[in-house]
Amino acid sequence: MMKHTLYMFFVIISAVSTAQEVVHTTVSDCDKKSYPEYIRNRLIEKELKEDTLFLNVGLVLNCCLSPMPKLIYRDDTLFLEIIDSSDIRCACVCCFEIQVKAIGIPDTNFTLIHQYEASDITNEGFIDWTEYKMLKKYKNKYIFPSPEELDNISEYDQISSSGSKIGAWNIYYDNSEKVKYKVFYFIDVEGESKIAWSIRYDEEGEISEICGRTGENESTCAEGIQYNKLMGGHENQ
């Protein structure tokens, strides 16, 4: 499978690494009001005090989580695996903040990778593999751009050196200067132009729908009223 190939490097690294010692873990209550389908898995904070690493991450996980974090450090990469010791699994997901104290990590100049199990349904049944995703620090915990980010866009309709769309583009209503769509493009690791997020406006200029990326090839959308509710004081969480 392609995903096996894409992440083989990380599989090899984790296989030869040695585990670090997690000395304390704190998990927040399930945040049921945060619309987990719109929230990024992300790094919230990392700090090294003497010989102890303080790590805080935000993850969307199963509601019945009973986590046992495991850290593996290798070649400036820190792998975070959340082992679930719960005997039950709920039919829902929640937003959690997980704080970890650990020793044996020399500095904070590492790339943080979330390691977790994934699966596909095939003709032969379920196929499982280990997935790896980089956890980055974002100003906005939501996958959608904040109103401040939209206000700060100063350049539109840019083309990369390879001739691909990049950055913000406006699409207008026919025979009008009114914006119908605002689309933000980025260049992926294969050099292709992909959509990071898109916004559809009604003819009055109000957001009617906004869509963002939840994964490498996945997206989800919210109605304008949902977006306004999310961003009502939550822009920089």
HELIX and SHEET records of a PDB file:
HELIX    1   1 MET A    2  LEU A    6  1                                   5    
HELIX    2   2 MET A    8  ALA A   15  1                                   8    
HELIX    3   3 PRO A   36  TYR A   38  5                                   3    
HELIX    4   4 PRO A  147  ASP A  151  1                                   5    
HELIX    5   5 GLY A  224  LEU A  230  1                                   7    
SHEET    1   A 5 THR A  18  ALA A  19  0                                        
SHEET    2   A 5 PRO A  67  ARG A  74 -1                                        
SHEET    3   A 5 THR A  77  ASP A  84 -1                                        
SHEET    4   A 5 THR A 111  THR A 122  1                                        
SHEET    5   A 5 GLY A 125  MET A 134 -1                                        
SHEET    1   B 4 GLU A  21  VAL A  27  0                                        
SHEET    2   B 4 VAL A  93  ILE A 103 -1                                        
SHEET    3   B 4 THR A  52  ASN A  62 -1                                        
SHEET    4   B 4 ARG A  42  LYS A  49 -1                                        
SHEET    1   C 6 GLN A 158  ILE A 159  0                                        
SHEET    2   C 6 LYS A 165  TYR A 172 -1                                        
SHEET    3   C 6 VAL A 179  ILE A 187 -1                                        
SHEET    4   C 6 SER A 193  TYR A 201 -1                                        
SHEET    5   C 6 ILE A 207  ARG A 213 -1                                        
SHEET    6   C 6 SER A 219  GLU A 223 -1                                        
END                                                                             
